[in-house]
Amino acid sequence: MAKLYKRQKKGAGRHVQLPEWLQASEAWATLPPGPRALYVELKRRYNGGNNGNIILSHRDAATALNVHRNTVGPWLRELQERGFITMTQAPHLGPSGVGKASVWALGELATSDGKPAEKRFMSWRQLKSPKKF
């Protein structure tokens, strides 16, 4: 349901915003479609104040993207290597033996605990393979 504001006008609702400078980076331009979709899903779970506390398990990501759960792991590693995301808490068993999912932070935004945005993906460069004769 859309949020009402300014004399009964309806807002556009929730949306995912990908800034132009992020899309223009070499790290994004050379990123395969699977990790891009996963990044959009992570950003979808960001509510404006929970960066560094975004919870996403492999199974939840696989369900959201309609892929097998073993496919999501390499995509997350790819996003981490390029600097788009950072794991703030690793998956573990809780005190009652129930598994806890990974907790993530988006590299383009400041975290909820006040750390500035890292933006490591802006300095990422693809390795050039030597020409073969």
MIDOSE-1310 file (N, C-alpha, C; in nm, 2 decimals, decimal comma, always signed):
residues 133
makl	+0,08/-0,12/+0,00/+0,00/+0,00/+0,00/+0,09/+0,12/+0,00; +0,06/+0,22/-0,08/+0,14/+0,34/-0,09/+0,12/+0,43/+0,03; +0,22/+0,50/+0,07/+0,22/+0,59/+0,18/+0,15/+0,72/+0,13; +0,06/+0,77/+0,21/-0,01/+0,89/+0,18/+0,07/+1,01/+0,23
ykrq	+0,07/+1,12/+0,15/+0,14/+1,24/+0,20/+0,08/+1,35/+0,12; +0,10/+1,47/+0,16/+0,06/+1,60/+0,10/-0,08/+1,59/+0,04; -0,18/+1,60/+0,13/-0,32/+1,60/+0,09/-0,37/+1,49/+0,00; -0,35/+1,37/+0,05/-0,40/+1,25/-0,01/-0,33/+1,20/-0,14
kkga	-0,21/+1,26/-0,17/-0,14/+1,21/-0,29/-0,07/+1,08/-0,25; -0,06/+0,99/-0,34/+0,01/+0,86/-0,31/+0,15/+0,87/-0,36; +0,24/+0,81/-0,27/+0,38/+0,80/-0,31/+0,40/+0,69/-0,41; +0,52/+0,68/-0,46/+0,56/+0,58/-0,56/+0,58/+0,44/-0,50
grhv	+0,59/+0,43/-0,37/+0,62/+0,30/-0,30/+0,77/+0,28/-0,30; +0,80/+0,16/-0,25/+0,94/+0,12/-0,24/+1,00/+0,09/-0,38; +1,13/+0,13/-0,39/+1,20/+0,10/-0,51/+1,35/+0,08/-0,48; +1,42/+0,03/-0,58/+1,56/+0,01/-0,56/+1,63/+0,11/-0,66
qlpe	+1,72/+0,19/-0,60/+1,79/+0,29/-0,68/+1,94/+0,25/-0,70; +1,98/+0,24/-0,83/+2,12/+0,22/-0,87/+2,17/+0,34/-0,93; +2,26/+0,41/-0,85/+2,31/+0,54/-0,91/+2,39/+0,52/-1,04; +2,39/+0,62/-1,12/+2,46/+0,62/-1,25/+2,61/+0,60/-1,23
wlqa	+2,67/+0,66/-1,13/+2,82/+0,64/-1,10/+2,85/+0,50/-1,07; +2,76/+0,43/-1,00/+2,78/+0,29/-0,97/+2,78/+0,20/-1,10; +2,68/+0,23/-1,18/+2,66/+0,16/-1,31/+2,77/+0,19/-1,41; +2,83/+0,30/-1,40/+2,94/+0,34/-1,49/+3,08/+0,28/-1,45
seaw	+3,08/+0,23/-1,33/+3,21/+0,17/-1,29/+3,25/+0,05/-1,37; +3,38/+0,02/-1,38/+3,43/-0,10/-1,45/+3,38/-0,23/-1,38; +3,38/-0,22/-1,25/+3,34/-0,34/-1,17/+3,19/-0,38/-1,21; +3,11/-0,28/-1,22/+2,97/-0,31/-1,26/+2,95/-0,35/-1,40
atlp	+3,02/-0,28/-1,49/+3,01/-0,31/-1,63/+3,05/-0,45/-1,67; +3,15/-0,51/-1,60/+3,20/-0,64/-1,63/+3,14/-0,75/-1,54; +3,04/-0,71/-1,46/+2,98/-0,81/-1,37/+2,88/-0,89/-1,44; +2,88/-1,02/-1,43/+2,78/-1,11/-1,50/+2,64/-1,08/-1,44
pgpr	+2,53/-1,12/-1,52/+2,40/-1,09/-1,48/+2,35/-1,15/-1,34; +2,40/-1,27/-1,31/+2,37/-1,34/-1,18/+2,40/-1,25/-1,06; +2,53/-1,21/-1,05/+2,57/-1,13/-0,93/+2,50/-0,99/-0,93; +2,47/-0,94/-1,05/+2,39/-0,81/-1,06/+2,25/-0,83/-0,99
alyv	+2,19/-0,94/-1,03/+2,05/-0,97/-0,97/+2,06/-0,99/-0,82; +2,17/-1,05/-0,78/+2,19/-1,07/-0,63/+2,21/-0,94/-0,56; +2,29/-0,85/-0,62/+2,31/-0,72/-0,56/+2,18/-0,64/-0,55; +2,10/-0,65/-0,65/+1,97/-0,58/-0,65/+1,88/-0,64/-0,54
elkr	+1,89/-0,77/-0,52/+1,81/-0,83/-0,41/+1,86/-0,79/-0,27; +1,99/-0,78/-0,26/+2,05/-0,72/-0,13/+2,01/-0,58/-0,11; +2,01/-0,50/-0,21/+1,97/-0,36/-0,20/+1,82/-0,35/-0,17; +1,75/-0,44/-0,22/+1,60/-0,44/-0,20/+1,57/-0,46/-0,05
ryng	+1,66/-0,53/+0,02/+1,64/-0,55/+0,17/+1,69/-0,43/+0,25; +1,76/-0,34/+0,19/+1,81/-0,22/+0,26/+1,69/-0,12/+0,27; +1,66/-0,08/+0,40/+1,55/+0,01/+0,42/+1,58/+0,15/+0,45; +1,70/+0,19/+0,43/+1,74/+0,33/+0,46/+1,82/+0,35/+0,58
gnng	+1,82/+0,25/+0,67/+1,89/+0,26/+0,80/+1,96/+0,14/+0,85; +1,95/+0,03/+0,77/+2,00/-0,10/+0,82/+2,13/-0,15/+0,75; +2,20/-0,05/+0,68/+2,32/-0,10/+0,61/+2,42/-0,15/+0,71; +2,48/-0,27/+0,69/+2,56/-0,33/+0,79/+2,48/-0,43/+0,87
niil	+2,35/-0,43/+0,86/+2,27/-0,53/+0,92/+2,17/-0,59/+0,83; +2,20/-0,60/+0,70/+2,12/-0,67/+0,60/+2,13/-0,82/+0,61; +2,03/-0,89/+0,64/+2,03/-1,03/+0,66/+1,99/-1,10/+0,53; +2,07/-1,18/+0,48/+2,04/-1,26/+0,36/+2,11/-1,39/+0,36
shrd	+2,04/-1,50/+0,37/+2,10/-1,64/+0,37/+2,11/-1,68/+0,22; +2,19/-1,79/+0,20/+2,20/-1,84/+0,07/+2,06/-1,90/+0,02; +1,99/-1,96/+0,11/+1,86/-2,02/+0,07/+1,76/-1,91/+0,04; +1,76/-1,80/+0,12/+1,66/-1,69/+0,09/+1,70/-1,63/-0,04
aata	+1,83/-1,61/-0,07/+1,87/-1,55/-0,20/+1,83/-1,64/-0,31; +1,85/-1,77/-0,30/+1,82/-1,86/-0,40/+1,67/-1,86/-0,43; +1,59/-1,86/-0,33/+1,45/-1,85/-0,35/+1,40/-1,73/-0,42; +1,46/-1,61/-0,38/+1,42/-1,49/-0,44/+1,46/-1,48/-0,58
lnvh	+1,58/-1,54/-0,62/+1,63/-1,53/-0,76/+1,59/-1,65/-0,84; +1,52/-1,75/-0,78/+1,48/-1,87/-0,85/+1,59/-1,95/-0,91; +1,70/-1,97/-0,83/+1,81/-2,05/-0,86/+1,84/-2,15/-0,75; +1,93/-2,24/-0,78/+1,97/-2,34/-0,67/+2,06/-2,27/-0,57
rntv	+2,05/-2,31/-0,45/+2,12/-2,24/-0,34/+2,28/-2,25/-0,35; +2,33/-2,35/-0,42/+2,47/-2,36/-0,44/+2,52/-2,26/-0,55; +2,43/-2,20/-0,62/+2,47/-2,10/-0,72/+2,50/-1,97/-0,66; +2,43/-1,94/-0,54/+2,44/-1,81/-0,48/+2,58/-1,78/-0,42
gpwl	+2,65/-1,88/-0,37/+2,78/-1,87/-0,30/+2,88/-1,80/-0,39; +2,90/-1,85/-0,51/+3,00/-1,79/-0,60/+2,96/-1,64/-0,63; +2,84/-1,62/-0,65/+2,79/-1,48/-0,68/+2,82/-1,39/-0,56; +2,80/-1,43/-0,44/+2,83/-1,35/-0,32/+2,98/-1,32/-0,31
relq	+3,07/-1,43/-0,34/+3,21/-1,41/-0,34/+3,25/-1,31/-0,45; +3,19/-1,31/-0,57/+3,22/-1,22/-0,67/+3,19/-1,08/-0,63; +3,08/-1,06/-0,57/+3,04/-0,92/-0,52/+3,14/-0,87/-0,41; +3,18/-0,97/-0,33/+3,28/-0,93/-0,22/+3,41/-0,89/-0,28
ergf	+3,46/-0,97/-0,38/+3,59/-0,95/-0,44/+3,59/-0,81/-0,51; +3,48/-0,78/-0,57/+3,48/-0,65/-0,64/+3,45/-0,53/-0,55; +3,41/-0,56/-0,43/+3,39/-0,45/-0,33/+3,25/-0,39/-0,32; +3,15/-0,46/-0,38/+3,02/-0,42/-0,37/+2,95/-0,44/-0,24
itmt	+2,99/-0,55/-0,17/+2,93/-0,59/-0,04/+3,05/-0,63/+0,05; +3,01/-0,62/+0,18/+3,11/-0,67/+0,28/+3,03/-0,75/+0,38; +3,08/-0,86/+0,42/+3,01/-0,94/+0,53/+3,05/-0,89/+0,66; +2,95/-0,84/+0,74/+2,97/-0,79/+0,87/+2,96/-0,89/+0,98
qaph	+2,89/-1,00/+0,95/+2,88/-1,11/+1,05/+2,87/-1,24/+0,97; +2,95/-1,33/+1,00/+2,95/-1,46/+0,92/+2,84/-1,55/+0,97; +2,79/-1,65/+0,89/+2,69/-1,74/+0,94/+2,74/-1,83/+1,05; +2,65/-1,86/+1,14/+2,70/-1,94/+1,26/+2,57/-2,01/+1,32
lgps	+2,60/-2,10/+1,41/+2,49/-2,16/+1,49/+2,47/-2,07/+1,61; +2,34/-2,04/+1,63/+2,30/-1,97/+1,75/+2,31/-2,05/+1,88; +2,28/-1,99/+1,99/+2,29/-2,06/+2,12/+2,20/-2,18/+2,13; +2,09/-2,18/+2,06/+2,00/-2,29/+2,07/+2,02/-2,39/+1,96
gvgk	+2,13/-2,38/+1,88/+2,16/-2,47/+1,77/+2,09/-2,44/+1,64; +2,02/-2,33/+1,63/+1,95/-2,28/+1,51/+2,05/-2,19/+1,43; +2,06/-2,22/+1,30/+2,16/-2,14/+1,22/+2,12/-2,00/+1,21; +2,22/-1,91/+1,20/+2,20/-1,77/+1,18/+2,26/-1,73/+1,05
asvw	+2,19/-1,65/+0,97/+2,23/-1,62/+0,83/+2,34/-1,51/+0,84; +2,41/-1,49/+0,73/+2,51/-1,39/+0,71/+2,45/-1,25/+0,72; +2,52/-1,16/+0,76/+2,48/-1,02/+0,77/+2,57/-0,94/+0,68; +2,51/-0,85/+0,59/+2,59/-0,78/+0,49/+2,58/-0,63/+0,50
alge	+2,68/-0,57/+0,44/+2,68/-0,42/+0,42/+2,70/-0,39/+0,28; +2,63/-0,29/+0,22/+2,65/-0,24/+0,09/+2,77/-0,15/+0,08; +2,86/-0,16/-0,01/+2,98/-0,08/-0,02/+2,96/+0,06/-0,06; +2,84/+0,09/-0,12/+2,82/+0,22/-0,18/+2,76/+0,32/-0,07
lats	+2,72/+0,27/+0,04/+2,65/+0,35/+0,15/+2,72/+0,34/+0,28; +2,70/+0,45/+0,36/+2,75/+0,45/+0,50/+2,68/+0,35/+0,58; +2,75/+0,28/+0,67/+2,68/+0,18/+0,76/+2,60/+0,25/+0,87; +2,52/+0,17/+0,93/+2,43/+0,22/+1,04/+2,51/+0,26/+1,16
dgkp	+2,63/+0,21/+1,18/+2,71/+0,24/+1,30/+2,80/+0,37/+1,27; +2,78/+0,43/+1,16/+2,85/+0,56/+1,13/+2,98/+0,55/+1,05; +3,02/+0,43/+1,00/+3,13/+0,42/+0,92/+3,10/+0,47/+0,78; +3,19/+0,55/+0,71/+3,16/+0,60/+0,58/+3,16/+0,49/+0,47
aekr	+3,10/+0,52/+0,36/+3,09/+0,42/+0,25/+3,23/+0,39/+0,20; +3,26/+0,27/+0,18/+3,40/+0,23/+0,13/+3,42/+0,25/-0,02; +3,32/+0,21/-0,10/+3,32/+0,23/-0,24/+3,45/+0,17/-0,31; +3,48/+0,05/-0,25/+3,60/-0,02/-0,31/+3,58/-0,06/-0,45
fmsw	+3,46/-0,08/-0,50/+3,44/-0,12/-0,63/+3,48/-0,02/-0,74; +3,49/+0,11/-0,69/+3,53/+0,22/-0,79/+3,68/+0,20/-0,83; +3,76/+0,14/-0,75/+3,90/+0,12/-0,78/+3,93/-0,02/-0,84; +3,83/-0,10/-0,85/+3,85/-0,24/-0,90/+3,88/-0,23/-1,05
rqlk	+3,98/-0,31/-1,09/+4,01/-0,32/-1,24/+4,02/-0,46/-1,28; +3,97/-0,49/-1,40/+3,98/-0,63/-1,45/+4,12/-0,65/-1,50; +4,17/-0,77/-1,47/+4,31/-0,81/-1,51/+4,31/-0,83/-1,66; +4,40/-0,77/-1,72/+4,42/-0,79/-1,87/+4,50/-0,91/-1,90
spkk	+4,45/-1,00/-1,97/+4,54/-1,12/-2,01/+4,63/-1,08/-2,12; +4,75/-1,14/-2,11/+4,85/-1,10/-2,22/+4,80/-1,16/-2,35; +4,84/-1,09/-2,46/+4,80/-1,13/-2,59/+4,88/-1,25/-2,63; +4,81/-1,35/-2,69/+4,88/-1,47/-2,74/+4,90/-1,46/-2,89
f	+5,02/-1,50/-2,93/+5,06/-1,49/-3,07/+5,04/-1,62/-3,14
